[in-house]
Amino acid sequence: MNEWFFEHVWATYAIIFILVAYVYNVVFKARKLPLLKNIVVYALMAAGTWLLVIFQMFGLPIVLCLLVAVGLIWIVRIRYWLEVRRSRKAERKEG
């Protein structure tokens, strides 16, 4: 799989950037930023993604680690959704 990432650098860049942007938006973005600050954040994220692509090319599992991070985020969101659902059902039974 690393060979594919090495042969398709732009696809690797796009995959890493999308995953990093998703993790940023879900985990770290506390409030909506003004447009200029948002542009600066995404420009720095785009520049930092090149560093992650270089690490991926040298054999570090960057894409795999980001996929694990996204998977953990989804697990937490599903568990939170289930807890909210259970609490709503409990409220309905009480009230």
Steps between C-alpha positions, in 0.01 A plus 500: 500500500790735568607455138165634384536806721853551370385478136197728549635796694210736421242241601693441823508874561125528442422205730718636779365854462138383509562288810691777679228754415232262627684442828552874540135584434361233729747511789678834513264757349325656797322783322466648154803708404497815287573440132860625503593292804332198343706550182820524708414183693431300183812640327714389793321166500572462127869581557523259793338227292808500275712411801264214579520384136879494527474292819259266319749463213774400744287219637317647798131397502350850496188409301437198719538706819260763370249230407527360853443851639190545283376156605539590866316827442211307342493253790478785751225671298298178474535435874396858577199466268399175671531659845282794396247259354492292820458807719212623285328164529549507877350850519197389302438207731525721808290782366 
